[in-house]
Amino acid sequence: MATEPRPWVEPLARLEALTQQCVHCGLCLPTCPTYALLGTEMDSPRGRIYLIRALREGRIDPTEVTLNHLDRCLDCRACESACPSGVRYGAILEGARAALEPTRSRPAVTRALRHFAFRSLLSERRWLRAAGALLRLGHAFGIRRLAAFLPAALRRAALVAPIPRGDAFLDQAPALFPAVGAVRGRVGLFVGCAMDQVHGDVHRATVSLLTRAGFEVAVPRDQTCCGALQAHNGERGAARELVARNLASFEGLEAVVVNSAGCGAQLAELESLFPAHHGSGREIARAHAFSARCLDLSTFLHHRVKFALSPGVPAASGAPGLISAVYDAPCHLLHAQKEANAPLALLRRVPGIELRPLTEPDWCCGAAGIYNLTQPILADRLLDRKLDHIEASGAHLVITANPGCMIQLEAGLARRGASVQVLHLAELLDRFGLSAEPGSQR
C-alpha cells in the first residue's frame, strides 16, 4: 500500500545534524518564555525539537496542533545561551518553518497579504513611505483611542501601532555624512525597513555619535530590508533575495553599523540562508564576509572608540539630579549576537544616570518581530511580566537597543499610564554629548 507523499520530510532531513546536537538535558526549559507561561513540554525548545524530529521521521504530520506549538515560539534564542551543547535552535526553528510553510492551509486573503508584506512592503521604499504616511495620519486621528471601534482584525494592529520618532531618515539623508574632525575611517549605516520610517531619530542619533567619533558614515540608498521577518516566518526564499541587494549596497566599507538588534542578528548570520544544497561556495563566502563586517552600534562604539562623555541631563526628562534608568537587553543582541557587555559598559560611563538593576533583563518582552500580532495573548502576558519589573525598579527611563522592543514597551507603558520613557541606547548617548577623545580609535 502506497504511503502518502510527505514533501516536508526531505527539507527537514537537512536539519538532522543540528537536531542531533540536542541531548535533551532540559537546561533550556527554565529560560524559555513559552514553557514558563504554558508549562507544556511541546512548548519548550526541547519539545519542539522532538516535534521536528518526529515530522522528519514521518511519525506525525504537520497538523494544526503541531504547527501551533512551533508558531508559539518567540525565536528569542534564550535557550541557546543556556545550552551546554551549543545547539543552534534558531537555525533549526527557521529551517523547520520554511520546510513546513507549503503544508499550511491559509485563506487566500492571508496568503496574499503575506506575499505583499514579505515581498513588497518591507523591501520597496515606495510602499514603506506610504505605510509611514498612513501611520502618521492614524496617530494624528488618535488611532489607539479609536481602536475599540475598529474591526477585530484591525484592533490589535491599532493598539500596538508605533508612534514615529521624527521624520523618516533615508529620504532626507545624504549619501555620505562627513566626519567631525580628523577622519578615522568610513562605515556604512544599515537603516532597515520599518525602522527607517518609525525611528528616524534613532538613526540621526547614531550618525551623530559616529561622526563625532571621527567616522564618515555612508548611507547607501539602494540598501533594503535585512530579511529577518521573512526568515523567522518561513519565507527564506524572500530573505535570500534581499541578501544580494545588501551585499552590493555596502561593498567596500570597512564596517556596517546596525542599531537594530533584530536586523543585526540576521545580518550576522547570513550564511545560514545559503546551506550547501541552496547556494554556491562563492555565495556562502560572500555572505560570511559581509556578516563579519556587520556590527551592532554598541559593539562598534565599545571596541573601536574610546569616548569622553559630557555631564548633562536629558532635557526631556525634567528630573533633577540623577536620572534612574534600567537596561532591557534585546533578545537578538544578547542571545543571538552574544553581546552582553558593550551596552552596559557604555551606560556606566554616562554621568547623570543611575543604572538600576532590572529583574529578568534577559527575558523577552513579547514583541519578537510580529509575534505581538500573531500571538497577542502570549505576547501580552510576557509584556505584563516585563512591565511589572520595570515599574518595580522605580526607573524613569528604559534603555534598549531594538525597535521592536521599543514599540512593545511604549505601547504597554502607555496602556498602563506609566510615566516611564523608552529610549534607544543611541538616543541616550547622543543626548549626553558623547564624543571621541583625541586619537581614540582602538
C-alpha positions in Angstrom: 0.0 0.0 0.0 1.5 3.3 -1.1 2.0 5.9 1.5 1.0 9.5 1.1 3.9 11.8 0.0 5.3 13.9 2.8 7.1 16.7 1.0 8.3 18.2 4.3 10.4 15.2 5.2 13.3 15.9 2.8 13.9 19.5 3.8 13.6 18.6 7.5 16.2 15.9 7.0 18.7 18.6 6.2 18.3 19.8 9.8 19.2 16.4 11.2 22.8 17.2 12.1 21.6 20.3 14.0 18.8 18.5 15.9 21.1 15.6 16.9 23.2 18.1 18.9 20.3 18.3 21.4 20.9 15.8 24.3 17.6 16.6 25.9 19.2 17.7 29.2 16.4 20.2 29.9 18.7 23.1 30.9 16.8 25.2 28.3 13.5 24.8 30.0 13.8 27.5 32.7 14.9 30.1 30.1 12.0 29.5 27.7 9.2 32.1 28.0 6.5 29.9 26.5 7.4 27.0 28.7 7.3 29.3 31.7 3.8 30.5 30.7 2.3 27.3 29.4 4.2 24.5 31.3 3.9 22.1 28.4 6.9 20.1 27.0 5.9 20.7 23.4 6.1 24.5 24.1 9.8 24.2 25.1 12.9 24.2 22.9 13.5 20.5 23.7 9.9 19.6 22.9 9.8 21.5 19.6 13.0 19.7 18.5 11.2 16.4 19.4 8.3 17.5 17.1 10.6 18.4 14.3 12.4 15.0 14.5 9.0 13.2 14.5 7.9 15.2 11.5 11.2 14.3 9.7 10.8 10.6 10.5 7.2 10.6 9.3 5.8 9.6 12.6 3.5 12.6 12.8 2.0 15.0 10.2 2.0 18.8 10.4 -1.4 19.2 11.8 -2.8 22.5 13.1 -2.0 21.4 16.7 1.6 20.5 15.8 2.2 23.7 13.9 0.7 25.8 16.7 3.4 24.6 19.1 6.1 25.7 16.6 4.3 29.0 16.0 4.2 29.8 19.7 8.0 30.0 19.8 9.2 33.6 20.0 12.6 32.7 18.5 14.2 34.7 21.3 17.0 32.2 21.4 17.4 32.4 25.2 17.7 28.6 25.0 20.9 29.0 23.0 22.5 31.0 25.8 21.6 28.2 28.3 22.5 25.2 26.1 25.8 23.5 27.1 25.8 21.6 23.8 25.7 24.7 21.6 22.5 23.7 19.8 21.7 26.2 17.1 18.0 26.3 17.9 17.3 29.4 15.9 18.6 27.7 12.7 16.5 24.6 13.5 13.3 26.6 14.0 13.7 28.8 10.9 14.6 25.8 8.8 11.6 23.9 10.0 9.2 26.8 9.5 10.4 27.1 5.9 10.0 23.4 5.3 6.5 23.3 6.7 5.2 26.6 5.2 4.0 24.9 2.0 1.9 22.5 4.1 -0.1 25.2 5.8 -3.7 25.8 4.8 -4.1 29.6 4.8 -7.0 31.6 3.4 -6.3 33.2 0.0 -6.5 36.7 1.5 -4.0 35.8 4.2 -1.6 34.3 1.6 -1.9 37.4 -0.5 -1.2 39.7 2.5 1.8 37.7 3.5 3.2 37.8 0.0 2.7 41.6 -0.2 4.2 42.2 3.2 7.3 40.0 2.8 7.9 40.6 -1.0 6.9 44.2 -1.4 6.0 46.2 1.7 9.2 45.6 3.6 11.6 45.7 0.7 10.3 48.6 -1.5 10.7 52.2 -0.4 7.6 53.4 -2.1 5.4 51.1 0.0 7.3 51.9 3.1 6.8 55.6 2.5 3.1 55.0 2.0 2.9 52.9 5.2 4.7 55.6 7.1 2.3 58.3 5.9 -0.7 56.2 6.9 0.8 55.6 10.3 1.4 59.3 11.0 -2.1 60.0 9.8 -3.5 57.3 12.0 -1.8 58.8 15.1 -3.0 62.3 14.2 -6.6 61.0 14.4 -5.9 59.1 17.6 -5.7 55.6 16.3 -5.2 53.9 19.7 -8.2 55.7 21.2 -10.3 54.6 18.2 -9.1 51.0 18.3 -12.2 49.8 20.2 -14.4 50.9 17.3 -12.3 49.1 14.7 -13.0 45.6 13.3 -11.3 42.9 15.4 -8.8 42.2 12.6 -7.5 45.8 12.8 -7.9 46.4 16.5 -4.8 44.7 17.6 -2.6 46.4 15.0 -4.0 49.8 16.1 -3.2 49.2 19.7 0.4 48.3 19.0 1.0 50.8 16.2 4.3 52.6 16.8 4.4 56.3 17.3 7.0 57.6 14.8 10.1 59.3 16.3 10.8 62.1 13.9 10.7 62.1 10.2 11.8 59.2 8.0 15.5 59.1 7.7 16.7 57.7 4.4 14.9 60.0 2.0 16.4 63.1 3.7 19.9 61.7 4.3 22.9 62.4 2.1 24.9 59.6 0.7 27.7 60.4 3.0 27.8 62.2 6.3 31.3 63.8 6.9 33.3 63.1 10.0 33.8 65.7 12.6 37.5 66.5 13.0 40.1 64.0 11.9 38.8 61.2 9.7 39.4 57.8 11.3 37.5 55.7 8.8 34.4 55.2 6.8 31.5 53.0 7.9 28.1 52.2 6.5 24.8 52.6 8.4 22.1 50.0 7.9 18.7 51.7 8.2 16.4 48.7 7.7 12.8 48.9 6.5 10.2 49.9 9.1 12.8 51.4 11.4 13.7 54.0 8.7 10.1 55.2 8.8 9.4 54.8 12.5 12.7 55.5 14.3 14.3 58.2 12.1 15.6 60.0 15.2 17.5 56.9 16.3 19.3 56.9 13.0 20.1 60.6 13.4 21.5 60.0 16.9 23.5 57.1 15.5 25.0 59.3 12.8 25.8 62.0 15.3 27.7 59.5 17.5 29.7 58.0 14.7 30.6 61.3 13.0 31.7 62.9 16.3 33.9 59.8 16.8 35.7 60.7 13.6 33.9 58.3 11.1 32.4 59.2 7.8 29.0 57.5 7.6 27.9 56.2 4.2 24.1 55.6 3.8 23.6 53.6 0.6 20.3 54.5 -0.9 19.7 51.1 -2.5 20.0 49.1 0.7 16.9 47.2 1.7 15.3 45.1 4.4 17.5 42.6 6.3 15.1 39.7 5.7 14.7 38.8 9.4 10.9 38.8 9.4 10.9 36.7 6.3 13.3 34.2 7.6 11.6 33.9 11.0 8.2 33.3 9.3 9.2 30.5 6.8 9.9 32.8 3.8 13.7 32.1 3.5 13.5 32.5 -0.3 12.3 36.1 0.1 15.1 36.7 2.6 17.7 35.3 0.3 16.6 37.7 -2.4 17.3 40.7 -0.1 20.8 39.5 0.7 22.2 40.1 -2.8 20.9 43.7 -2.8 22.5 44.5 0.6 25.8 42.8 -0.3 26.1 45.1 -3.3 25.0 48.2 -1.5 27.7 48.0 1.2 30.6 46.8 -0.9 33.9 48.3 0.1 33.1 49.6 3.5 35.2 48.5 6.5 32.2 48.0 8.7 28.4 48.2 8.6 26.9 49.6 11.8 23.5 48.3 12.8 21.4 49.8 15.6 18.6 47.3 15.5 19.3 44.1 17.4 16.9 42.0 15.2 18.5 43.3 12.0 21.9 42.9 13.4 21.3 39.2 14.3 20.0 38.5 10.8 22.9 40.2 9.1 25.4 38.5 11.3 24.2 35.1 10.2 23.5 35.5 6.5 25.5 32.4 5.6 22.8 30.3 7.3 20.4 31.3 4.5 22.7 29.5 2.0 23.1 25.9 3.0 25.1 23.7 0.7 22.0 22.5 -1.2 20.9 26.0 -1.9 23.9 28.2 -2.7 27.3 28.1 -4.3 30.5 28.3 -2.3 31.0 31.8 -3.6 27.6 32.9 -2.3 28.3 31.5 1.1 31.7 33.0 1.3 30.4 36.5 0.3 27.6 36.3 2.8 30.0 35.2 5.5 32.4 38.0 4.7 29.6 40.6 4.8 28.3 39.2 8.1 31.7 39.6 9.7 31.6 43.4 8.8 28.2 43.9 10.4 28.5 45.2 14.0 25.9 46.4 16.5 26.3 50.0 17.4 27.2 49.2 21.0 29.9 46.7 19.9 31.4 49.2 17.5 31.5 52.1 20.0 32.8 50.0 22.8 35.5 48.2 21.0 36.6 50.7 18.3 36.4 54.1 20.0 37.4 55.5 23.4 34.8 58.1 24.4 34.5 61.1 26.6 31.1 61.9 27.9 30.0 65.4 28.9 27.9 65.7 32.1 24.3 66.6 31.5 20.7 65.7 31.9 18.3 65.0 29.0 16.1 68.0 28.7 13.1 65.8 28.0 13.2 64.1 31.4 12.7 67.1 33.6 14.1 65.2 36.6 16.6 66.9 38.9 19.9 65.3 39.7 20.5 61.7 38.7 18.0 60.0 36.4 17.3 56.4 37.2 17.4 54.0 34.3 17.2 50.3 33.6 18.6 48.5 30.6 16.4 45.8 29.0 18.6 43.5 26.8 17.1 42.8 23.4 17.0 39.0 22.8 18.7 39.2 19.5 21.6 41.3 20.8 22.1 39.2 24.0 21.3 35.7 22.8 21.8 35.8 19.1 24.8 38.2 18.8 26.1 37.2 22.2 26.7 40.9 23.1 26.1 41.4 26.8 28.8 43.8 28.0 29.1 46.6 25.5 25.7 48.4 26.1 26.2 48.2 29.9 29.8 49.4 29.7 28.7 52.4 27.7 25.8 53.2 30.0 28.0 53.0 33.1 30.2 55.8 31.7 27.3 58.2 31.4 27.2 60.8 34.2 23.8 61.8 35.5 22.4 58.3 35.1 21.8 55.9 37.9 21.7 52.5 36.3 19.4 50.3 38.4 19.1 46.5 38.2 16.2 45.1 36.3 14.7 41.7 37.2 14.8 39.4 34.2 16.6 41.8 31.9 17.3 38.9 29.5 13.6 37.9 29.3 11.7 38.6 26.1 9.1 41.4 26.2 6.8 39.6 23.7 7.5 41.8 20.7 9.5 39.2 18.7 9.1 40.6 15.2 5.4 40.2 14.5 4.7 37.9 17.4 2.7 40.6 19.2 0.3 40.4 16.2 0.2 36.7 15.6 0.2 35.6 19.3 -1.4 38.5 21.1 -2.4 36.7 24.3 1.0 35.2 25.0 2.7 38.5 23.9 0.6 40.5 26.4 1.4 38.1 29.2 5.1 38.4 28.6 4.8 42.2 28.3 2.9 42.5 31.6 5.7 40.4 33.2 8.3 42.8 31.8 6.3 46.0 32.8 5.9 44.7 36.3 9.6 44.5 36.7 10.2 47.9 35.1 7.7 49.6 37.4 9.1 47.8 40.4 12.5 49.3 39.6 11.2 52.8 40.0 13.2 53.9 37.0 12.5 57.0 34.9 14.0 55.5 31.7 14.1 52.2 30.0 17.0 51.8 27.7 17.1 49.2 25.0 18.6 48.7 21.5 15.9 47.2 19.3 12.9 49.0 17.6 10.5 46.1 18.1 11.2 46.2 21.9 10.8 49.9 22.0 7.4 49.8 20.2 6.2 47.0 22.5 7.3 48.6 25.7 6.0 52.0 24.7 2.6 50.6 23.9 2.4 48.7 27.2 3.5 51.6 29.3 1.0 53.9 27.6 -1.7 51.4 28.2 -0.8 51.5 31.9 -0.5 55.3 32.0 3.1 54.9 33.4 5.4 57.9 33.2 8.4 55.9 32.1 10.2 57.0 28.9 11.7 54.4 26.5 14.9 55.4 24.8 17.2 53.7 22.3 20.8 53.4 23.6 21.9 55.7 20.7 19.4 58.4 21.7 20.6 58.4 25.3 24.3 58.5 24.5 23.7 61.3 21.9 21.7 63.4 24.4 24.6 63.2 26.9 27.1 64.6 24.4 29.2 61.5 23.8 32.3 62.4 21.8 35.5 60.7 20.9 38.7 61.6 22.7 41.6 62.7 20.5 43.4 59.8 18.9 40.9 57.5 20.4 40.4 54.9 17.7 41.3 51.4 19.1 
